[in-house]
Amino acid sequence: MDDSEPSYIDYEAFLDPSFSPISFANTLVTATNNASDTPLDISTPLSRVLFDVQEVDTHIHTLTTKSALPLLTHTKTRSEANQRVVQDVSAQVSALTDRYQRLEEEVIQRYAIAEEVRVAVSRLWETVKIGRAVGRCLLLGRQLEAQMAEFRSAATPGKKEDHRAMVRASNTLLTLRQLFATSGPGEEAENLSRVTVVTTLQSELLAPSEQRLRAKAQQTVREFSMSSLVPASTATSTSSAAASAPSSSALATYAQTEDTKARTTSACLTLYLLSTPSSSTTADFQPKLLLQALQSYLQTALTSSLASTARALGTLPTLPRTLLEVSARCQNIVALEALLESIKPPTHLLLPTTSTPDLLQPLLAALDTASLPSFFWRSLASGLSGRVQEIMSRGGVSARTLKSQRERVRESIRECVVRGCQGARGGQGGWDREVGVMVGSVVGALGRL
């Protein structure tokens, strides 16, 4: 604003940052009216405001008229400068566009082609990887089929049983199981479950083969028998005769004994290999299939011995023969313990290492005992005490005979335990506790009645 031209308008008041239109209007109204006037005169302050506006408009018009030429010159100068800037920028944009087009031709298009090639190669690699995995599965499947054929040929008349084929087939099954376990992203068997031939291999060969191997190994363990105490004329002919009463036709020869050991060894190794680890750590591994088969063998021997001994105590003339059968079962258990102690655990592909020194230790840990014969006699004694009390509570001839023949029964039981523990790890005089437990379970019960 030009100070040479006087003006009554207070521009400083209007330009003050704290200017308030409401306060300014209120000041005008109160300056032209009394506070006690009921009708307020608005026309006078309104005329003042309108006059001020007209004055400002006149002043603006005067300034723009005087400064028209400088304003036009300044505007022209800015317009020309803007045009020069636009021309320079347009040239640079044009050059940048040309460079981008050349870059697109040299890089982007080539990258698109390279990306297509990469996708094709990646898919080809996935196809090759699946093909290799399928080929390996089929190769192992043919190997397993040949091993199972060797195993089944043992049932052909005139051919000797190839029990070692069970272990070879178990290792092949374990290899296949290890292959199928690598099904994570980027691993060998990632997409094998989507291949029809692989699923058919699993359902029609692997599962039936594993079931057949498991059944045969369990049967071999159930039929384990190396005792020659019972002659053939009194042997039983049941399917579980090996665990309940031995049925050898004559004294076992060395070749027969070695063959029994070899078949049972193969069966135990097969069950050990087919046991699936619950975790990848060696400390947590328990060969469940092997332990179940061995515990079933011991339980069958205990059940048969308990039932036959309880019957014989009711009819004492049959007691010597029954105790001989019980001793034979214990000798089988002693032989089984020695055999398990001599078997070293095989390499399990699903475990990093093997910390168990032999196959006996997991069974002893599962039964919480120091030896199998001790477990057999103590478990038998715990069941006999109740049976003797039942005989005595019924009374009659059986109870009176059993009580009168107490010393004879004591000596028979002692001889039974000593005879059954021959060759065991405890030595000749290491079974006094088992003798005491067995004698106490029968004779001790007689003394309490």
Protein Blocks (a to p, Z undefined) as FASTA:
>chain_A
ZZklgcfbdfklmmpmkbcfklmmmmmmmmmpcfklmbdcfklmmmmmmmmmmmmmmmmm
mmmmmmmmmmmmmmmmmmmmmmmmmmmmmmmmmmmmmmmmmmmmmmmmmmmmmmmmmmmm
mmmmmmmmmmmmmmmmmmmmmmmmmmmmmmmmmmpghiacdfklmmmmmmmmmmmmmmmm
mmcghiaklmmmmpmklmmmmmmmmmmmmmmmmmmmmmmmmmgcfbfkbcfklccfbfkl
mmmoccbfbdcdfklmmmmmmmmmmmmmmmmmmpccfbfbfklpccfklmmmmmmmmmmm
mmmmmmmmmmmmmmmmlmmmmmmmmmmmmmmmmmmmmmmmmpccdddfkbfbdfbfblkl
mmmmmnopabfklmmmmmmmmmmmmmmmmmmmngpjklmmmmmmmmmmmmmmmmmmmmmm
goianojmlmmmmmmmmmmmmmmmmmmZZ
